[in-house]
């Protein structure tokens, strides 16, 4: 264990870093270096130095601001903090003392005297100024802080405005691209259906396994591409508030039954099983039937994707006076705590994108990271909410996840999605 006195030096100039490290190191001190203010704050919390040296002008924060932040922490209330700066203008030393610095040294350092100067502050010495000078320096420092804050706020406002502009350009581009793709894809999809229904093609498929494989592969790829385009269009409308609900009476029991039947063939491919009792679902609620079915399909599809072959997915419902709570529980790999909010963000995926799979149904298969974001937008448009609970992610123990959807029995008559 290193029992030497620790000096934290916050300085962005490499030459000054090397010089101070060498001089104080030769004098028996342990020197920790940070190049930025925020990095220095982290280093202080990690190493708990006996003394802190810092430049006044740093890329992200001034030395005075760093000192004010450190003095607010009980651990650094009495730690000597000494400026080591090239600033020698009148009033700079007083402002530093007003901000809470213990002492003020100017560059270039006296190599022979520097270790004893550091030891001087370590012994408890402090630079002193008159009360009148301190009061004036505090006023000037407070004014400086307000001006810096105003400048940062204006910079943030400009940055936010630019981000909003770029975000709108991105959303418009995504929507226009999806529409442009959808037009030819509709034709391609239509022709693929005609090919499937053609007597000649049917005969060729029955006679040649190779032709059957070609046609089935083509149709499957077209349907997958069509689904991707529809996902992009839906999430774009949700993000820009251009989607409205077509509210009407919905038999949720029948809707869920159809969704589970549609998903069952995927589950069978993975040797997975469903457990559910459709009688738990209400037979009448006011909602957008198509969008609600899409949301439920995405949640169940997500459970299939992250549950290994042979797993079990259970779907249950509990009806309250004003809402129905749907739970989709799987025996899958689970979700890390830090991901449980972010998985509902657009384009977010908890998987390593380097291992992306083209299959949306295979274990940990691919996708654009839109399914759960679409679910969230649809459910919230109905006045409900969706969340997930999981003990964490473990691909060996398989803790599983449970997605909950709290859906009002009476959705708003017309509701724009604002996410």
C-alpha positions in Angstrom: 0.0 0.0 0.0 1.3 3.5 -1.0 1.4 5.6 2.2 2.9 8.7 0.5 1.0 12.0 0.6 -1.2 12.3 -2.5 -1.3 15.4 -4.6 -4.0 15.7 -7.3 -2.9 18.0 -10.1 -5.6 19.2 -12.5 -3.9 20.7 -15.5 -4.5 20.4 -19.3 -0.9 21.3 -20.4 1.2 18.1 -20.8 4.5 20.0 -20.2 3.3 21.4 -16.9 2.0 17.9 -15.9 5.4 16.3 -16.5 7.3 19.0 -14.7 5.1 18.9 -11.6 5.0 15.1 -11.5 8.8 15.0 -11.6 9.5 17.7 -9.1 6.9 16.5 -6.5 7.7 12.9 -7.2 11.4 13.4 -6.5 10.3 15.2 -3.2 8.5 12.0 -2.1 4.9 12.9 -3.0 2.5 10.7 -4.9 1.1 12.7 -7.8 -2.3 12.0 -9.6 -2.9 14.0 -12.8 -6.2 15.0 -14.4 -6.5 17.0 -17.6 -10.1 18.4 -17.2 -12.3 19.7 -14.5 -14.8 16.9 -14.5 -12.0 14.3 -14.7 -10.4 16.1 -11.7 -13.6 15.8 -9.7 -13.8 12.1 -10.4 -10.1 11.7 -9.5 -10.6 13.6 -6.2 -13.5 11.3 -5.2 -11.5 8.2 -6.1 -8.1 9.1 -4.6 -9.1 11.5 -1.7 -5.9 13.5 -2.1 -4.2 15.4 0.7 -3.8 18.5 -1.4 -5.2 19.6 -4.8 -3.3 21.7 -7.3 -5.1 23.1 -10.3 -4.8 25.5 -13.1 -7.5 28.3 -13.2 -8.2 28.0 -17.0 -9.3 24.5 -18.0 -11.2 23.3 -21.0 -14.5 22.5 -19.3 -14.6 24.4 -15.9 -12.5 27.1 -14.3 -10.4 26.2 -11.3 -12.6 28.5 -9.2 -15.7 26.5 -10.2 -14.1 23.2 -9.5 -13.1 24.5 -6.0 -16.7 25.7 -5.3 -17.9 22.2 -6.3 -15.3 20.4 -4.1 -16.0 22.6 -1.1 -19.6 21.6 -1.2 -18.5 18.0 -0.5 -17.9 17.2 3.1 -14.8 15.2 2.2 -13.0 18.2 0.8 -14.1 21.0 3.1 -10.7 21.2 4.8 -8.4 19.8 2.0 -5.9 22.4 0.8 -6.7 23.5 -2.8 -4.0 25.6 -4.4 -4.1 27.4 -7.7 -1.0 26.9 -9.9 -1.6 29.3 -12.9 0.0 31.7 -15.3 -2.7 34.3 -14.4 -1.1 37.1 -12.4 -3.5 39.9 -13.2 -4.8 42.1 -10.3 -7.8 40.6 -8.6 -7.3 37.0 -9.8 -5.7 35.9 -6.6 -8.5 37.5 -4.6 -11.3 35.8 -6.7 -9.5 32.5 -6.2 -9.5 32.9 -2.4 -13.2 34.0 -2.5 -14.1 30.8 -4.4 -12.5 28.8 -1.6 -9.0 28.2 -2.7 -6.4 27.9 0.0 -3.5 29.5 -1.9 -2.4 30.9 -5.2 0.9 30.1 -6.9 2.0 31.5 -10.3 3.9 29.9 -13.1 6.7 29.3 -13.9 7.4 27.4 -10.7 10.6 27.7 -8.8 11.8 24.1 -8.9 13.8 24.4 -5.8 11.2 26.1 -3.7 8.1 24.3 -5.1 8.1 21.2 -2.8 8.4 23.4 0.3 5.6 25.7 -0.9 3.4 22.6 -1.2 4.5 21.4 2.2 3.6 24.9 3.5 0.0 24.5 2.5 -0.1 20.9 3.7 0.8 22.1 7.1 -2.4 24.2 7.3 -1.2 27.6 6.0 -3.6 29.7 4.0 -3.3 32.9 1.9 -5.0 35.8 3.5 -6.7 38.9 2.1 -8.4 41.8 3.7 -12.2 41.7 4.3 -12.8 44.5 1.9 -10.9 42.7 -0.8 -12.7 39.5 0.0 -16.1 41.1 -0.3 -15.2 42.7 -3.7 -13.7 39.4 -4.9 -16.8 37.5 -3.9 -19.0 40.0 -5.8 -16.9 39.7 -8.9 -16.8 35.9 -8.7 -20.6 35.6 -8.3 -21.0 37.9 -11.3 -18.6 35.8 -13.2 -20.6 32.6 -12.3 -23.9 34.2 -13.5 -22.3 35.3 -16.8 -20.9 31.8 -17.3 -24.2 30.3 -16.5 -26.0 32.6 -18.9 -23.5 31.8 -21.6 -23.9 28.0 -21.0 -27.7 28.3 -21.1 -27.6 30.2 -24.4 -25.2 27.6 -25.8 -27.5 24.8 -24.7 -30.5 26.6 -26.2 -28.7 26.9 -29.5 -27.6 23.2 -29.4 -31.1 22.1 -28.5 -32.6 24.1 -31.4 -30.1 22.6 -33.8 -30.8 19.1 -32.4 -34.5 19.6 -32.9 -33.9 20.8 -36.4 -31.7 17.8 -37.2 -34.2 15.4 -35.5 -37.1 16.8 -37.7 -34.9 16.4 -40.8 -34.2 12.8 -39.7 -37.9 12.0 -39.0 -39.0 13.5 -42.3 -36.3 11.5 -44.2 -37.2 8.3 -42.5 -40.9 8.8 -43.3 -40.3 9.8 -46.9 -37.9 6.9 -47.4 -40.4 4.5 -46.0 -43.1 5.9 -48.2 -40.9 5.7 -51.3 -40.0 2.1 -50.4 -43.6 1.2 -49.7 -44.9 2.0 -53.2 -42.7 -0.4 -55.1 -42.9 -2.9 -52.3 -46.7 -2.9 -52.6 -46.4 -3.9 -56.2 -43.7 -6.5 -55.5 -45.9 -8.0 -52.7 -48.9 -8.1 -55.1 -46.9 -9.8 -57.8 -45.6 -12.3 -55.2 -49.2 -13.2 -54.3 -50.1 -13.6 -57.9 -47.1 -15.9 -58.4 -48.2 -18.0 -55.4 -51.7 -18.4 -56.8 -50.5 -19.1 -60.3 -51.5 -22.7 -61.4 -48.2 -23.0 -63.3 -46.2 -22.0 -60.3 -48.2 -24.3 -58.0 -47.5 -27.2 -60.4 -43.8 -26.4 -60.5 -43.6 -26.2 -56.7 -45.3 -29.5 -56.4 -42.9 -31.1 -58.9 -39.7 -29.5 -57.8 -38.6 -29.0 -54.2 -36.0 -26.6 -55.6 -38.6 -24.3 -57.2 -40.7 -24.5 -54.0 -37.7 -23.4 -51.9 -37.0 -20.5 -54.3 -40.6 -19.2 -54.3 -41.1 -19.6 -50.6 -37.9 -17.9 -49.8 -38.8 -15.0 -52.2 -42.2 -14.6 -50.6 -40.8 -14.8 -47.0 -38.2 -12.1 -47.8 -40.8 -9.8 -49.4 -43.1 -10.2 -46.4 -40.2 -9.4 -44.1 -39.2 -6.3 -46.0 -42.8 -5.2 -46.0 -43.0 -5.6 -42.2 -39.8 -3.6 -41.7 -41.2 -0.7 -43.8 -44.5 -0.8 -41.9 -42.5 -0.7 -38.6 -40.6 2.4 -39.8 -43.8 4.2 -40.9 -45.6 3.4 -37.7 -42.8 4.5 -35.4 -42.3 7.7 -37.5 -46.0 8.6 -37.1 -45.8 7.9 -33.4 -42.7 10.1 -33.0 -44.1 13.0 -34.9 -47.6 12.8 -33.5 -49.2 12.0 -36.9 -51.0 8.9 -35.7 -54.6 8.8 -34.5 -56.6 6.1 -32.9 -59.7 4.7 -34.6 -61.6 3.9 -31.4 -64.3 1.3 -31.5 -65.6 -1.7 -29.5 -63.0 -4.4 -29.2 -63.4 -8.0 -28.0 -60.0 -8.4 -26.4 -60.6 -12.1 -25.8 -61.0 -12.7 -29.5 -58.1 -10.3 -30.3 -55.8 -12.0 -28.0 -56.9 -15.4 -29.3 -56.1 -14.4 -32.9 -52.7 -12.9 -31.9 -51.7 -16.1 -30.0 -52.8 -18.2 -32.9 -50.8 -16.1 -35.3 -47.7 -16.4 -33.1 -48.1 -20.0 -32.3 -46.5 -21.2 -35.5 -43.4 -19.2 -34.7 -43.3 -20.7 -31.2 -43.7 -24.2 -32.6 -40.6 -23.6 -34.7 -38.7 -22.9 -31.5 -40.3 -25.8 -29.6 -41.8 -23.2 -27.2 -45.2 -23.4 -25.6 -47.9 -20.9 -24.6 -50.0 -21.0 -21.5 -53.1 -18.7 -21.4 -56.8 -18.6 -20.7 -58.6 -16.2 -23.1 -61.5 -16.2 -20.7 -59.5 -13.9 -18.4 -59.7 -11.1 -21.1 -62.6 -8.8 -21.3 -65.0 -9.1 -24.2 -65.6 -5.4 -24.6 -63.4 -2.4 -24.4 -63.0 0.8 -26.4 -59.7 0.8 -28.4 -58.1 0.8 -31.8 -58.3 -2.9 -32.7 -55.6 -3.0 -35.3 -53.0 -1.0 -33.4 -53.8 -2.9 -30.2 -53.3 -6.3 -32.0 -49.9 -4.9 -33.3 -48.8 -3.9 -29.8 -49.7 -7.3 -28.3 -48.0 -9.2 -31.2 -44.8 -7.2 -30.7 -44.7 -7.9 -26.9 -45.3 -11.6 -27.4 -42.8 -11.7 -30.3 -40.2 -10.1 -28.1 -40.8 -12.8 -25.5 -40.4 -15.5 -28.1 -37.2 -13.9 -29.4 -35.5 -13.8 -26.0 -36.6 -17.2 -24.7 -34.4 -20.2 -25.6 -35.9 -23.1 -27.5 -38.1 -25.2 -25.3 -39.1 -22.2 -23.1 -42.6 -21.3 -21.9 -44.5 -18.0 -22.4 -47.5 -17.4 -20.3 -50.1 -14.7 -21.0 -52.5 -13.6 -18.2 -55.0 -10.8 -17.6 -56.7 -9.2 -14.6 -59.6 -6.9 -15.2 -60.1 -4.0 -12.8 -63.1 -1.6 -12.7 -61.5 0.8 -15.2 -58.7 -1.1 -16.8 -57.2 -4.5 -17.8 -53.7 -5.5 -16.8 -52.1 -7.9 -19.3 -48.9 -9.8 -18.2 -46.6 -11.6 -20.7 -44.1 -13.7 -18.8 -41.3 -15.7 -20.3 -38.6 -18.1 -19.2 -35.9 -16.2 -21.2 -32.6 -14.6 -20.5 -34.0 -11.6 -18.7 -33.2 -7.9 -18.9 -30.5 -5.9 -17.1 -31.9 -3.3 -14.6 -30.2 -0.5 -16.5 -31.9 -1.6 -19.8 -35.4 -1.9 -18.5 -36.3 1.7 -19.3 -34.2 2.0 -22.5 -35.7 -1.0 -24.3 -38.8 1.1 -25.0 -36.7 3.7 -26.8 -36.6 3.8 -30.6 -33.8 1.8 -32.3 -32.5 0.6 -28.9 -31.4 -3.0 -28.7 -29.9 -4.7 -25.7 -28.0 -7.1 -28.0 -24.5 -6.6 -29.5 -25.2 -5.2 -32.9 -22.0 -7.0 -34.2 -23.9 -10.3 -33.6 -27.1 -9.1 -35.4 -29.2 -11.8 -36.9 -31.5 -11.4 -39.9 -34.1 -13.5 -38.3 -36.7 -11.8 -36.1 -37.9 -15.1 -34.6 -34.6 -16.9 -33.9 -33.2 -16.9 -30.3 -31.9 -13.3 -29.8 -32.8 -12.6 -33.4 -32.5 -9.3 -35.2 -34.8 -6.4 -35.8 -34.6 -2.6 -35.9 -35.2 -2.0 -32.2 -38.7 -0.6 -33.0 -41.1 -3.3 -31.7 -41.2 -2.2 -28.1 -41.1 1.5 -29.0 -44.2 0.9 -31.1 -45.9 -0.9 -28.3 -45.1 2.0 -25.9 -46.5 4.5 -28.4 -49.7 2.6 -29.0 -50.4 1.8 -25.4 -49.7 5.4 -24.2 -51.9 6.6 -27.0 -54.7 4.6 -25.4 -54.0 6.3 -22.1 -52.2 3.2 -20.7 -48.7 2.3 -19.8 -46.2 -0.6 -20.4 -43.3 -1.6 -18.3 -41.1 -4.7 -17.6 -39.9 -6.4 -14.5 -36.9 -8.8 -14.5 -34.3 -9.8 -11.9 -31.6 -9.2 -14.5 -30.0 -10.8 -17.5 -28.4 -14.3 -17.2 -28.2 -16.6 -20.2 -27.5 -19.6 -17.9 -30.0 -19.2 -15.1 -32.7 -17.7 -17.3 -34.5 -15.5 -14.8 -37.1 -14.4 -17.4 -39.0 -11.2 -17.8 -42.6 -10.1 -17.3 -44.0 -7.3 -19.5 -47.1 -5.6 -18.1 -49.6 -3.6 -20.1 -52.1 -1.5 -18.1 -54.8 -0.7 -20.6 -57.9 1.5 -19.9 -61.3 -0.1 -20.8 -62.3 3.2 -22.3 -59.6 4.8 -24.4 -59.9 8.4 -25.5 -62.1 8.9 -28.5 -59.3 10.6 -30.4 -55.8 10.7 -29.1 -52.6 12.0 -30.8 -49.5 10.2 -29.8 -47.0 12.6 -28.3 -43.8 10.7 -27.4 
